[in-house]
Amino acid sequence: MSGIFALVLGGCATAPIHPPELVDVTTLNKSIVVEARYFGHHNFLGRPVAGYRAGICLLTKPAAEALAKVQSELVAKGYSLKVYDCYRPQKAVDDFVAWSEDVADQKMKAEFYPRVDKKDAFRLGYIAFRSGHSRGSTVDLTVIKLPASANAGWKEGDKLLDCAAPRSQRFKDNSIDMGTGYDCFDDKAATLSPGLGGKVMANRLLLKQAMEKHGFENYEKEWWHYTLKSEPYPDTFHNLDVQ
């Protein structure tokens, strides 16, 4: 596919290999919490996603440096960032597309898209053939209160809980209350969705204002999704694995 970064490797590699434009964000700020949802099973596919071979967060250096500044600001206020997804290889995006076309696969519907018909995922903007994540300057994230409480574990076979239900009835993520869970295909996931309680909106704005202050822009349909406005590779879609 044109525009996708390719790297030819020779010999035996012993160190982690990823596009050289990308860095592990925890090398710039070790306190950023990483919960790589697509490396595991607790996501809308219900399985590890193609291209995720490690549970790490890779971003372009400018995006990682900006995120580290957001983290420092939030830590001073008693909070921390928790990232769910960062760089996403094109093969993962292709995996999402293939999943969306398999209408028989409804494995995770009860939690991640209980009110959305899977065939409408493209029209509603939840799935696309290309993703800003593949350019390396987009991140999905939330905020947790310090000291961090334990995050609930999740394994295949656990009961699925509606991602847009009241907080007490959702999966026990240790995020502050953002009104929905992560990757929730629902109108309530829109950042400024009407009808949200004051506390939820304050929590979303805490994240939004901190991210915008340091150069990120929110995708209005997803409270967790931010892209560095001055991203260095706006036309480059990488395809090397996360590893």
Residue, then its C-alpha position, 0 to 999 in steps of 0.5 A: m500500500s502506498g505511503i506505508f512505511a517499510l523496513v528491510l531487516g538483515g541479520c539477527a536483531t536483538a533489540p526491539i524494532h519499530p519505525p525509527e521515527l517512533v519512541d516508547v513514551t515511557t522513556l520520556n516519562k516513566s510515570i505514564v501508565v500503559e494499558a495496551r488494550y489491543f495487545g490483549h483480549h479486552n477490546f471490541l474484537g475480543r482478541p489480540v489485534a494483528g500487529y501488536r506484539a508488545g504492550i507498549c506505547l510508541l509515538t513520534k518524538p514530538a507527540a511523545e514529548a508533548l504527552a510527557k508535558v501533559q503528564s507532568e502537569l496532571v501529576a502535579k494535580g494528583y492525576s496521571l495519564k493512562v494510555y490505551d493505544c498509541y501507534r497502530p500499524q496499518k495491518a491492525v486497521d485492516d484487521f478492524v475492517a475485516w472484523s467489521e465485515d464479518v457480521a456474524d462475529q458479535k462476540m463483544k457486542a454487549e459491552f462495546y457496541p450494544r446499541v450499534d449495528k455492526k454494519d453501521a460502524f463505518r458510517l458512524g465513524y467508529i471504523a475507517f480504512r485509514s487511521g491517524h494512529s498509523r501516522g504515529s502522533t495519535v493516542d487514546l487515553t484517559v486520566i486516573k487519580l493518584p495513587a492509582s487504584a487497582n484496575a479490574g482484571w478481565k479474561e475471556g468468558d467474563k460477563l460483558l458490561d454495557c460500556a455506556a451504563p452508569r459507572s457502577q455498572r460498567f467494567k471497573d476501569n481505574s479511570i476517573d468517570m468519563g461517562t463511558g468505557y474506552d472504545c464505546f461505540d455510543d453517542k455518549a462517547a462524543t466528547l461534548s455529548p449533551g446530558l452528561g453529568g457535571k462531574v463527567m464533563a469536568n473530568r473530560l474537560l480536565l483531559k481535553q484542556a491539558m491535551e489542547k494546552h500541549g498541542f493535541e486536538n480531540y476527535e469529537k466523537e471519542w473523548w479518549h482520542y487525541t492527535l498532535k496538531s503539528e504531527p511530523y508525518p501527516d502523510t505517512f502510514h506505518n505498518l511495522d508491528v508494535q514491538 
